[in-house]
Amino acid sequence: MPKKPKFPYLVGSKWTAQQQTWGWRHFQVVNRKNQGKWVFAEMVASCDPNVRFWLNAQQLKDRALWQPGWKSLAEIAQMERE
């Protein structure tokens, strides 16, 4: 039985950073890279395609750092209050 890939729907997914990252909050995954047991995601800011960086995809599971989808500032503030 083949091994299940980690993060199968990573490319194309959209994320909101809880804190501004490189001046932006909304990012999309445009590429992935497997290195040994680690999976990395190339993040690109939705408003500035020149802002891009690689991130260990495991960090996307940390809701204190990242939220799935693009959230408004009001939605982010409400999540912090809960």
C-alpha positions in Angstrom: 0.0 0.0 0.0 1.6 3.4 -1.0 2.4 5.9 1.7 -0.1 8.7 2.1 1.4 12.0 1.0 1.7 14.7 3.7 -0.3 17.9 2.9 -1.9 16.6 -0.4 -3.9 19.8 -1.0 -1.1 22.3 -0.2 -0.5 23.9 -3.6 -3.2 26.5 -4.3 -4.3 26.8 -0.7 -4.9 30.2 0.8 -3.7 31.3 4.3 -4.0 34.3 6.6 -1.1 35.1 8.9 -2.1 36.0 12.4 0.7 38.7 12.4 1.8 40.7 9.5 4.5 38.8 7.6 6.8 40.7 5.2 4.1 43.5 5.5 1.2 41.3 4.4 -1.3 38.9 5.9 -2.9 37.0 3.0 -0.8 34.4 1.2 -1.2 31.6 -1.3 0.9 28.4 -1.6 2.3 28.3 -5.1 4.9 25.5 -4.8 5.9 22.7 -2.5 9.2 20.9 -1.8 9.8 17.6 0.0 13.1 17.4 1.8 13.5 14.2 3.7 10.7 14.0 6.2 9.9 17.7 5.9 7.5 19.4 3.5 8.0 23.1 2.6 5.5 25.5 1.1 6.4 28.5 -1.1 4.2 31.3 0.1 3.4 34.3 -2.1 1.6 37.5 -0.8 -1.8 37.8 -2.6 -1.3 41.6 -3.1 2.4 41.6 -4.0 3.8 38.7 -6.0 7.3 39.9 -5.3 6.9 38.9 -1.7 7.6 35.2 -1.5 9.3 32.8 1.0 9.5 29.2 1.9 7.9 27.9 5.1 7.9 24.5 6.8 4.3 23.4 6.0 4.0 22.0 9.6 3.8 25.6 10.8 0.5 26.0 8.9 -1.1 23.7 11.4 -0.4 26.1 14.2 -3.6 28.3 14.5 -1.7 30.8 16.6 0.4 31.6 13.5 -1.8 30.8 10.5 -5.5 30.5 9.7 -6.8 28.6 6.6 -8.4 30.8 3.9 -8.3 34.6 3.7 -9.8 36.3 6.8 -10.7 39.9 7.3 -9.3 41.9 10.2 -12.7 41.7 12.0 -12.6 37.9 11.7 -9.0 37.8 13.0 -10.0 40.0 16.0 -13.0 37.8 16.8 -10.9 34.6 16.7 -8.4 36.2 19.2 -11.3 37.0 21.6 -12.6 33.4 21.6 
